[in-house]
Amino acid sequence: MSDVVVGVDLGGTKTAAALVRADGAVGPVRSVPTPATAGPEAVLDAVAGLVRDVVAHGGTLTAPGGTTTELTGPVAVSGLGVGTAGVVDTTTGTIVSATDAIRGWTGTDVRGGLRARLRDVVGEGTVTVENDVDAHAGGEVWLGAAAGADSVLMVAVGTGVGASVVLDGRPLRGAHHVAGEMGHQPSPDAAGLRCGCGRPGHLEALGSGPALHRHYLRLGGDAAVADTREVCARAAAGDEVAERAVRESARAVGRSVAGVVTVLDPAAVVVGGGMSQAGPLWWEPMDAALREELIEPLADIPVRPSALGPVAAVLGAARTALVARG
């Protein structure tokens, strides 16, 4: 049996994939735009085409220690692991619920659809499907910022706010498949603000990247500022309204993370996603707000930025397939 699988990170904007070996060696990451507005069948077609491309080209696999192995395509693989946007029933590989980031995604049988399209590639090999933040967390616990920790809270702050709880190396899925949906945690900082789920007062309504931009405009910021990246740039340049918007959004995230940490007492917290890369103007108020809320036994909990970047979810999804394969 081949010790190589394909890991896939399926997002609303882009889908990335790579070959991953059981020792953590990873090949070149290839990506395609996700046809998110074209419907589930088009998305599954795009994923299947990308997987075929990855397998056909092979390439240089680089292990965590830096050693390399050249694989000439087509590469025999024994499984496929997918991390995808949406709430996933991991027992069936079906999307339980999702936002409109991918049109019509709710109810899609991702595992069945990809197996049917890729039977000649994966045969009867393992096909696993999980939430993308769970996949990201799995990568960081395997080879990244939380390597070796037995319990980790992974928080991803970007277009939304997601989280994953990893216990003994495995993400906690939950009885309804929604463990880690921290963006929908009630947040006093977001009182009166409508979340994308339609309910008021959830963390995501203030803590996500797009919500930070909306908050800047609500505070009287320049209407010509087009997005969150520009808000952060203005904050770094000393714009007081932008600084306040960044600070208040980050503080809301920190307080909510503190609440989850207090309940779960993980060994470490890893923070990833686009906002985690916004620099000290975001990170410092987030971390300060988190620590202000923690009781003494939790005061020194490590809070680390994600270490693997865009490849984390690819590695984590692959790891899930490798573990399921046995």
C-alpha positions as CSV (number, residue, x, y, z in Angstrom):
1,M,0.0,0.0,0.0
2,S,1.3,3.5,-0.9
3,D,2.2,5.7,2.1
4,V,1.2,8.8,0.0
5,V,-2.2,10.5,0.1
6,V,-3.5,13.8,-1.4
7,G,-4.5,16.5,1.0
8,V,-7.0,19.2,-0.1
9,D,-7.9,22.6,1.4
10,L,-11.2,23.5,-0.2
11,G,-12.1,27.2,0.4
12,G,-14.7,29.6,-0.9
13,T,-12.1,31.4,-3.0
14,K,-9.3,28.9,-3.7
15,T,-8.7,25.2,-3.5
16,A,-5.2,23.9,-2.8
17,A,-3.8,20.4,-2.8
18,A,-0.5,18.4,-2.5
19,L,0.9,15.0,-2.1
20,V,1.7,14.1,1.6
21,R,3.6,11.2,2.8
22,A,3.1,9.4,6.2
23,D,6.2,11.0,7.6
24,G,5.0,14.5,6.9
25,A,6.9,15.1,3.7
26,V,4.8,17.3,1.4
27,G,5.0,18.0,-2.3
28,P,4.4,21.1,-4.3
29,V,1.1,22.8,-3.4
30,R,-1.0,23.4,-6.5
31,S,-4.2,25.5,-6.5
32,V,-7.1,26.5,-8.6
33,P,-9.9,29.1,-8.1
34,T,-13.0,27.5,-6.5
35,P,-16.0,28.0,-8.8
36,A,-18.1,28.9,-5.7
37,T,-21.0,30.5,-7.5
38,A,-21.4,27.7,-10.0
39,G,-22.8,25.1,-7.7
40,P,-21.6,22.0,-5.9
41,E,-21.1,19.8,-9.0
42,A,-18.7,22.4,-10.5
43,V,-16.8,22.6,-7.2
44,L,-16.4,18.9,-7.0
45,D,-15.3,18.8,-10.7
46,A,-12.7,21.4,-9.9
47,V,-11.4,19.5,-6.9
48,A,-11.2,16.3,-8.8
49,G,-9.3,18.0,-11.6
50,L,-6.8,19.4,-9.2
51,V,-6.3,16.1,-7.5
52,R,-5.6,14.5,-10.9
53,D,-3.1,17.3,-11.7
54,V,-1.3,16.8,-8.4
55,V,-1.0,13.0,-8.9
56,A,0.0,13.3,-12.5
57,H,2.9,15.7,-11.9
58,G,4.4,14.2,-8.7
59,G,7.3,16.4,-7.8
60,T,9.7,16.9,-4.9
61,L,8.4,15.9,-1.5
62,T,10.2,17.8,1.4
63,A,10.2,16.1,4.8
64,P,10.0,18.1,8.1
65,G,13.8,17.6,8.5
66,G,14.5,19.0,5.1
67,T,15.3,15.8,3.2
68,T,13.8,15.5,-0.2
69,T,12.4,12.8,-2.4
70,E,11.5,13.0,-6.0
71,L,8.3,11.3,-7.1
72,T,7.7,10.8,-10.8
73,G,4.1,11.0,-11.8
74,P,1.6,9.5,-12.0
75,V,2.0,8.8,-8.3
76,A,0.1,5.9,-6.7
77,V,-1.9,7.2,-3.7
78,S,-3.8,5.3,-1.1
79,G,-6.2,8.0,0.0
80,L,-7.6,11.5,-0.2
81,G,-8.2,13.9,2.7
82,V,-10.3,17.0,2.3
83,G,-10.8,20.0,4.6
84,T,-13.7,22.1,3.5
85,A,-15.7,25.2,4.4
86,G,-18.9,24.3,6.2
87,V,-20.1,22.1,9.0
88,V,-19.2,18.5,8.1
89,D,-20.7,15.2,9.1
90,T,-17.4,13.3,9.1
91,T,-19.0,9.9,9.2
92,T,-20.7,10.4,5.8
93,G,-18.5,13.2,4.3
94,T,-21.6,15.4,3.8
95,I,-22.0,19.1,4.4
96,V,-24.5,19.6,7.2
97,S,-24.7,23.4,6.9
98,A,-22.7,26.2,5.2
99,T,-22.7,29.8,4.4
100,D,-23.2,31.1,0.9
101,A,-19.4,31.2,0.4
102,I,-20.0,28.2,-1.8
103,R,-23.5,28.4,-3.3
104,G,-25.7,25.4,-2.5
105,W,-23.0,23.6,-0.5
106,T,-25.3,22.5,2.3
107,G,-26.3,18.9,1.7
108,T,-23.5,18.1,-0.7
109,D,-22.1,14.5,-0.4
110,V,-18.4,15.6,-0.8
111,R,-17.0,12.1,-0.1
112,G,-19.3,10.3,-2.5
113,G,-19.0,12.9,-5.2
114,L,-15.2,12.8,-5.1
115,R,-14.9,9.0,-4.9
116,A,-17.1,8.7,-8.0
117,R,-15.0,11.2,-9.9
118,L,-11.6,9.8,-8.7
119,R,-12.2,6.0,-8.4
120,D,-9.4,5.4,-11.0
121,V,-7.1,7.5,-8.8
122,V,-7.8,6.4,-5.2
123,G,-9.6,3.1,-6.0
124,E,-11.0,1.8,-2.7
125,G,-8.6,3.9,-0.7
126,T,-9.7,6.1,2.2
127,V,-11.6,9.4,1.4
128,T,-12.1,11.6,4.4
129,V,-13.9,15.0,4.7
130,E,-13.7,17.4,7.6
131,N,-14.1,21.1,8.4
132,D,-11.3,23.3,7.1
133,V,-10.4,24.7,10.6
134,D,-10.2,21.1,12.0
135,A,-7.9,20.3,9.1
136,H,-5.8,23.4,9.9
137,A,-5.6,22.5,13.5
138,G,-4.6,18.9,12.6
139,G,-1.7,20.2,10.6
140,E,-0.5,22.5,13.4
141,V,-0.7,19.7,16.0
142,W,1.1,17.3,13.7
143,L,4.0,19.4,12.4
144,G,3.4,23.0,13.4
145,A,3.0,25.5,16.3
146,A,1.4,22.9,18.6
147,A,3.5,19.8,17.7
148,G,3.6,17.5,20.6
149,A,0.8,19.1,22.6
150,D,-1.9,16.7,23.8
151,S,-4.7,19.3,23.8
152,V,-4.9,22.5,21.7
153,L,-7.4,25.2,20.9
154,M,-6.9,26.4,17.3
155,V,-8.6,29.7,16.4
156,A,-8.8,30.9,12.8
157,V,-9.7,34.6,12.3
158,G,-10.2,35.6,8.7
159,T,-13.4,36.0,6.6
160,G,-15.1,34.3,9.6
161,V,-14.1,33.2,13.1
162,G,-13.6,29.4,13.4
163,A,-12.0,27.2,16.0
164,S,-11.1,23.6,16.6
165,V,-10.4,21.6,19.7
166,V,-7.8,18.9,19.4
167,L,-7.6,16.2,22.1
168,D,-5.0,13.5,22.0
169,G,-4.2,14.4,18.4
170,R,-7.8,14.3,17.1
171,P,-10.2,17.1,16.5
172,L,-13.3,17.1,18.7
173,R,-16.3,16.8,16.3
174,G,-19.2,17.2,18.6
175,A,-22.6,15.5,18.8
176,H,-24.0,17.8,16.1
177,H,-20.7,18.2,14.1
178,V,-20.3,21.8,15.2
179,A,-17.6,21.6,17.9
180,G,-15.4,24.7,17.5
181,E,-17.9,27.0,15.9
182,M,-16.6,29.8,18.1
183,G,-17.7,32.5,15.7
184,H,-21.3,32.0,16.9
185,Q,-20.5,32.3,20.5
186,P,-22.4,35.2,22.1
187,S,-20.1,38.2,22.6
188,P,-21.0,41.2,24.7
189,D,-18.6,43.3,22.5
190,A,-20.8,42.4,19.5
191,A,-24.1,43.3,21.1
192,G,-26.7,44.5,18.6
193,L,-24.5,43.5,15.6
194,R,-26.0,41.0,13.2
195,C,-23.9,37.9,12.5
196,G,-23.9,36.2,9.1
197,C,-26.1,33.4,10.5
198,G,-28.8,36.0,11.0
199,R,-28.6,36.3,14.8
200,P,-27.4,39.3,16.7
201,G,-24.5,39.5,19.1
202,H,-22.2,36.7,17.9
203,L,-18.4,37.1,17.9
204,E,-18.1,36.9,14.1
205,A,-20.2,40.1,13.8
206,L,-17.2,42.0,15.2
207,G,-14.2,39.7,15.2
208,S,-13.9,38.6,11.6
209,G,-12.0,40.5,9.0
210,P,-15.0,41.8,7.0
211,A,-16.7,42.7,10.3
212,L,-13.7,44.8,11.3
213,H,-14.0,46.8,8.1
214,R,-17.7,47.3,8.8
215,H,-16.9,48.4,12.3
216,Y,-14.4,51.0,11.0
217,L,-17.1,52.5,8.8
218,R,-19.6,52.4,11.6
219,L,-17.1,54.4,13.8
220,G,-17.0,57.1,11.1
221,G,-14.1,55.9,9.1
222,D,-13.4,57.0,5.6
223,A,-16.0,55.5,3.3
224,A,-13.4,55.3,0.5
225,V,-11.5,52.6,2.5
226,A,-12.4,49.4,0.6
227,D,-11.4,46.5,2.8
228,T,-9.9,45.3,6.0
229,R,-6.4,45.2,4.6
230,E,-6.6,49.0,4.1
231,V,-8.1,49.6,7.5
232,C,-5.1,47.8,9.0
233,A,-2.7,49.8,6.9
234,R,-4.3,53.0,8.1
235,A,-4.1,51.8,11.7
236,A,-0.4,51.2,11.2
237,A,0.0,54.7,9.9
238,G,-1.6,56.2,12.9
239,D,-5.3,56.7,11.9
240,E,-7.1,56.8,15.2
241,V,-10.4,55.5,14.0
242,A,-8.7,52.6,12.3
243,E,-6.6,51.9,15.4
244,R,-9.8,51.8,17.5
245,A,-11.6,49.5,15.0
246,V,-8.7,47.1,15.0
247,R,-8.3,47.2,18.8
248,E,-12.0,46.6,19.5
249,S,-12.3,43.8,17.0
250,A,-9.2,42.1,18.4
251,R,-10.3,42.6,22.0
252,A,-13.6,40.8,21.2
253,V,-11.7,37.8,19.8
254,G,-9.4,37.7,22.9
255,R,-12.2,37.7,25.3
256,S,-14.0,34.9,23.6
257,V,-10.9,32.8,23.3
258,A,-10.4,33.3,27.1
259,G,-13.9,31.9,27.7
260,V,-13.2,28.8,25.7
261,V,-9.7,28.4,27.4
262,T,-11.3,28.6,30.8
263,V,-13.8,25.8,30.0
264,L,-11.4,23.5,28.2
265,D,-7.9,24.2,29.8
266,P,-5.9,23.3,26.7
267,A,-2.1,23.0,26.7
268,A,-1.8,25.7,24.1
269,V,-3.7,28.1,21.8
270,V,-2.8,28.6,18.2
271,V,-4.2,31.5,16.3
272,G,-4.2,31.6,12.5
273,G,-6.1,33.1,9.6
274,G,-5.6,36.4,7.9
275,M,-6.1,38.6,10.9
276,S,-3.4,36.8,12.9
277,Q,-1.0,38.2,10.2
278,A,-2.1,41.8,10.7
279,G,0.8,42.5,13.1
280,P,1.1,43.8,16.7
281,L,-1.8,46.3,16.3
282,W,-4.1,43.3,16.2
283,W,-2.2,40.6,18.1
284,E,-1.3,42.7,21.2
285,P,-4.9,43.8,22.1
286,M,-6.2,40.3,21.3
287,D,-3.6,38.7,23.6
288,A,-4.0,41.3,26.3
289,A,-7.8,40.9,26.4
290,L,-7.4,37.2,26.6
291,R,-5.0,37.3,29.5
292,E,-7.1,39.9,31.4
293,E,-9.9,37.4,31.6
294,L,-7.9,34.3,32.7
295,I,-7.7,33.1,36.2
296,E,-4.3,32.5,37.7
297,P,-3.8,28.8,36.9
298,L,-4.3,29.7,33.2
299,A,-2.3,32.9,33.1
300,D,0.8,31.5,31.4
301,I,-1.0,29.5,28.7
302,P,1.1,29.7,25.4
303,V,-0.7,31.6,22.7
304,R,1.2,31.1,19.4
305,P,0.7,32.2,15.8
306,S,0.2,29.3,13.4
307,A,3.5,28.1,11.9
308,L,2.5,26.3,8.7
309,G,0.7,29.0,6.9
310,P,-1.4,28.0,3.8
311,V,-0.1,24.4,3.9
312,A,-1.5,23.7,7.3
313,A,-5.0,22.5,6.2
314,V,-3.5,20.5,3.4
315,L,-1.3,18.6,5.9
316,G,-4.1,18.2,8.4
317,A,-6.6,16.9,5.9
318,A,-3.9,14.4,4.6
319,R,-3.2,13.4,8.2
320,T,-6.8,12.5,8.8
321,A,-6.8,10.3,5.7
322,L,-3.6,8.6,6.8
323,V,-4.9,7.9,10.3
324,A,-8.3,6.6,8.9
325,R,-6.4,4.4,6.5
326,G,-4.6,2.7,9.4
